[in-house]
């Protein structure tokens, strides 16, 4: 597992402090005010009379914040991600199963090497929760629930879940969504960004708020290509989605309820494979029936997870 500890501690604690704000400068802030005022005067002369300079000054920090979030360096992104990760781990419990943790880290490393952003210091963590779920936040932090290992038929399907989450990170989806929401909510002050509120927003995005349809399709696309480049069968992504829907007796699983419809995602995955010229090779995993007992003990699950260590090269 990659370790981002070599990054500057102060930068991780304050990824956007006074220095970053100062780089924009007071003249740019006044320029933005002037520009907004001129635009209002030309486009809506009557409305501009009702808007004071004070109102415009209050609006400008949010615009500046959007600019800053859109131009984060990789180090700043990792720093913000680490702040968010620290808060996430106060809300979820990380699994103590070292063998299963090594498994997802191993799969993650294979995928990262063939991903769109291989230079981030990724961290893969197993969450002690039997619900079928996975999520990620910026800077390379990926979380996989134990329930994924229970449900997956083989290693390729676990890789498909992780590749999808890496796709969100590679596409900088969390940053884009935070940029949009921070402007809408005005999470900024004239002195700079409110880091604590920004971290709180990142935690909510990771744990509770849905991604857009566009981001989900993009993560599927990136993940599908990532799987193929890493030697996994990209058809495992669609197969796992179909299995999850079947496990829920035709109903959409809770964590997929905010995602695009599964048939639409599978069709898009097939189109990505066709456009990339990937060979249409068969994918026939040995199905593993999920336990009918929700309280099945973890030792049994651990024995079941051993099958996930086996893999066959797809390409």
C-alpha positions in Angstrom: 0.0 0.0 0.0 1.4 3.4 -1.0 2.1 5.7 1.9 1.6 9.4 1.5 3.3 10.3 4.8 6.2 11.9 2.9 4.0 14.8 2.1 4.5 18.0 4.1 2.5 17.8 7.3 1.5 21.4 7.3 0.4 21.2 3.7 -1.8 18.3 4.7 -3.3 20.1 7.6 -3.9 23.3 5.7 -3.9 22.4 2.0 -5.4 25.9 1.2 -4.2 28.4 3.6 -3.4 32.1 3.5 -0.6 31.5 1.1 -2.8 30.0 -1.5 -5.3 32.8 -1.1 -2.6 35.4 -1.3 -1.5 34.0 -4.6 -4.7 35.2 -6.1 -4.2 38.6 -4.6 -6.4 41.5 -3.5 -6.3 43.0 -7.0 -7.8 40.0 -8.6 -10.6 40.1 -6.0 -11.3 43.7 -6.8 -11.0 42.9 -10.5 -13.7 40.2 -10.1 -15.9 42.7 -8.3 -15.5 45.2 -11.0 -16.1 42.7 -13.8 -19.3 41.4 -12.2 -20.5 45.0 -11.7 -19.8 45.9 -15.3 -21.5 42.8 -16.6 -24.6 43.4 -14.5 -24.7 47.0 -15.6 -24.7 46.0 -19.3 -26.8 42.9 -19.1 -29.3 43.9 -16.4 -29.1 47.7 -15.8 -32.2 47.8 -13.6 -31.0 44.8 -11.5 -27.5 46.2 -11.0 -28.9 49.2 -9.3 -30.3 46.9 -6.6 -27.1 45.1 -5.9 -24.6 46.8 -3.6 -20.8 46.6 -3.6 -21.1 44.8 -0.3 -23.3 42.1 -1.9 -20.7 41.6 -4.7 -17.9 41.4 -2.2 -19.7 38.7 -0.3 -20.1 36.7 -3.5 -16.5 36.9 -4.8 -14.9 34.6 -2.2 -17.0 31.7 -3.4 -16.0 32.3 -7.0 -12.4 32.4 -5.9 -12.8 29.2 -4.0 -14.1 27.5 -7.2 -11.0 28.7 -9.0 -8.8 27.3 -6.3 -10.4 23.9 -6.2 -10.2 23.6 -9.9 -6.4 24.2 -9.8 -5.3 22.1 -6.9 -1.8 20.5 -7.3 -1.6 16.7 -6.8 0.1 17.4 -3.4 -2.7 19.6 -2.3 -5.3 17.1 -3.5 -3.6 14.4 -1.4 -3.4 16.7 1.6 -7.1 17.4 1.4 -7.9 13.7 0.8 -5.9 12.8 3.9 -7.9 15.3 6.0 -11.1 13.8 4.7 -9.8 10.3 5.3 -9.1 11.1 9.0 -12.7 12.2 9.4 -14.1 9.2 7.5 -12.3 6.8 9.8 -14.2 8.4 12.7 -17.4 7.3 11.1 -16.5 3.8 9.7 -14.6 1.0 11.3 -11.5 -0.3 9.4 -11.3 -4.1 9.3 -8.7 -5.9 11.4 -8.4 -8.7 8.9 -4.9 -8.3 7.6 -5.1 -11.0 5.0 -8.2 -9.5 3.4 -6.6 -6.0 3.6 -3.5 -7.3 1.8 -5.8 -8.7 -0.9 -7.5 -5.4 -1.8 -4.2 -3.6 -1.5 -2.6 -6.1 -3.9 -5.4 -5.8 -6.4 -5.3 -2.0 -6.0 -1.6 -1.8 -6.8 -2.1 -3.9 -10.0 -4.8 -1.5 -11.1 -3.0 1.7 -10.2 -0.1 0.8 -12.4 -2.4 0.7 -15.4 -4.7 3.6 -14.3 -5.0 7.1 -15.7 -3.3 8.6 -12.6 -0.7 6.1 -11.5 1.5 8.7 -9.7 -0.9 9.4 -6.8 0.0 7.6 -3.4 -3.1 5.4 -3.3 -4.4 3.9 -0.1 -6.8 1.0 -0.1 -8.7 0.2 3.1 -11.1 -2.6 4.0 -14.2 -1.4 5.9 -15.6 -3.8 8.6 -19.1 -3.7 7.2 -21.0 -6.6 5.6 -23.1 -4.2 3.4 -22.1 -4.4 -0.3 -20.5 -1.0 -0.9 -17.4 0.8 -1.8 -16.4 4.5 -2.1 -13.5 6.8 -2.6 -12.3 10.3 -2.0 -9.7 12.5 -3.6 -6.0 12.0 -3.4 -6.1 8.2 -3.8 -8.2 7.0 -0.8 -10.3 4.0 -1.7 -12.6 2.1 0.8 -14.0 -1.4 0.1 -16.6 -3.0 2.4 -16.2 -6.6 3.5 -19.5 -7.2 1.9 -17.9 -6.8 -1.5 -15.6 -9.7 -0.8 -18.5 -11.8 0.4 -20.5 -11.1 -2.8 -17.8 -11.3 -5.5 -17.6 -14.5 -7.5 -13.9 -14.0 -8.2 -10.9 -11.7 -8.1 -11.9 -10.0 -11.3 -15.2 -8.7 -9.8 -13.4 -7.3 -6.8 -11.0 -5.6 -9.2 -14.0 -4.2 -11.1 -15.3 -2.5 -7.9 -11.9 -1.0 -7.1 -11.3 0.1 -10.7 -14.6 2.0 -10.6 -13.5 3.8 -7.5 -10.1 4.6 -9.0 -12.0 5.9 -12.0 -13.7 8.5 -9.7 -10.3 9.6 -8.4 -8.7 9.7 -11.8 -11.5 11.8 -13.1 -11.2 14.2 -10.1 -15.0 13.8 -9.7 -15.0 14.7 -6.0 -13.1 17.9 -6.6 -15.5 18.9 -9.4 -18.5 18.2 -7.2 -17.0 20.0 -4.3 -16.3 23.0 -6.5 -19.9 23.1 -7.7 -21.3 22.8 -4.2 -18.9 25.2 -2.5 -19.8 27.9 -4.9 -23.5 27.2 -4.4 -23.2 27.1 -0.6 -20.6 29.9 -0.3 -18.1 28.0 1.8 -15.5 30.7 1.9 -14.5 33.9 3.7 -12.7 37.0 2.5 -9.5 35.7 4.3 -9.5 32.3 2.5 -11.2 28.9 2.4 -12.9 27.4 5.4 -10.9 24.2 5.6 -13.1 22.5 8.2 -16.3 23.0 6.2 -14.5 21.9 3.1 -13.4 18.7 4.7 -16.9 18.1 6.1 -18.3 18.5 2.6 -15.7 15.9 1.3 -16.8 13.5 4.0 -20.5 13.9 3.0 -19.6 13.4 -0.6 -17.8 10.2 0.1 -20.3 8.6 2.6 -23.7 10.1 1.8 -24.1 12.2 -1.3 -24.6 10.7 -4.7 -22.3 11.3 -7.7 -23.8 12.6 -10.9 -24.8 10.2 -13.7 -22.0 11.7 -15.8 -19.5 10.9 -13.2 -20.7 7.3 -12.7 -20.6 6.6 -16.4 -17.1 8.1 -16.6 -15.9 6.0 -13.6 -17.3 2.9 -15.4 -15.6 3.8 -18.6 -12.2 4.5 -16.9 -12.6 1.4 -14.8 -13.4 -0.9 -17.7 -10.3 0.2 -19.6 -8.2 0.1 -16.4 -9.3 -3.6 -15.9 -8.3 -4.6 -19.4 -4.9 -2.8 -19.2 -4.2 -4.5 -15.8 -5.0 -7.9 -17.2 -8.4 -8.4 -15.7 -11.5 -9.3 -17.7 -13.5 -6.0 -18.1 -16.7 -8.0 -18.5 -16.5 -8.6 -14.7 -17.8 -5.1 -14.1 -21.1 -5.7 -15.8 -21.4 -9.2 -14.5 -21.0 -8.0 -10.9 -23.6 -5.3 -11.4 -26.0 -8.0 -12.7 -25.3 -10.2 -9.7 -26.0 -7.4 -7.3 -29.3 -6.8 -8.9 -30.1 -10.5 -8.8 -29.1 -10.7 -5.1 -31.7 -8.0 -4.4 -34.4 -10.0 -6.2 -34.7 -7.6 -9.0 -34.6 -4.5 -6.8 -31.8 -2.0 -7.0 -29.3 -2.5 -4.1 -29.4 0.4 -1.7 -26.0 1.7 -2.5 -26.8 1.6 -6.3 -30.1 3.4 -5.9 -28.5 6.8 -6.7 -26.6 5.4 -9.7 -27.8 5.2 -13.3 -29.9 2.1 -14.1 -27.9 -1.1 -14.2 -28.9 -2.0 -17.8 -27.8 1.4 -19.0 -24.4 1.0 -17.3 -23.9 -2.5 -18.8 -24.8 -1.2 -22.3 -22.3 1.7 -21.8 -19.6 -0.7 -20.7 -20.2 -2.9 -23.8 -19.9 0.3 -26.0 -16.6 1.3 -24.3 -15.2 -2.2 -25.0 -16.3 -2.1 -28.6 -14.9 1.4 -29.2 -11.6 0.4 -27.6 -11.4 -2.7 -29.7 -11.2 -5.0 -26.8 -11.7 -8.7 -27.7 -15.1 -10.1 -26.8 -13.7 -13.0 -24.7 -16.1 -15.1 -22.6 -16.3 -14.5 -18.8 -17.6 -17.4 -16.9 -16.9 -17.1 -13.2 -17.9 -19.8 -10.7 -20.9 -18.3 -8.9 -20.7 -18.0 -5.2 -24.1 -18.0 -3.4 -24.3 -15.3 -0.8 -25.0 -16.5 2.7 -28.6 -16.7 3.7 -27.7 -15.9 7.2 -26.9 -12.2 7.7 -25.2 -13.0 11.0 -22.7 -15.5 9.4 -19.5 -15.4 11.4 -16.5 -13.6 10.0 -14.3 -16.7 10.2 -16.5 -18.4 7.6 -16.3 -15.3 5.4 -12.5 -15.3 5.6 -12.4 -18.9 4.4 -14.7 -17.9 1.5 -12.4 -14.9 0.6 -9.5 -17.3 -0.2 -11.0 -17.9 -3.6 -10.4 -14.3 -4.5 -6.6 -14.8 -4.4 -6.8 -16.8 -7.6 -6.8 -15.1 -11.0 -6.3 -15.9 -14.6 -4.8 -13.4 -17.0 -7.4 -12.1 -19.5 -5.0 -10.7 -22.1 
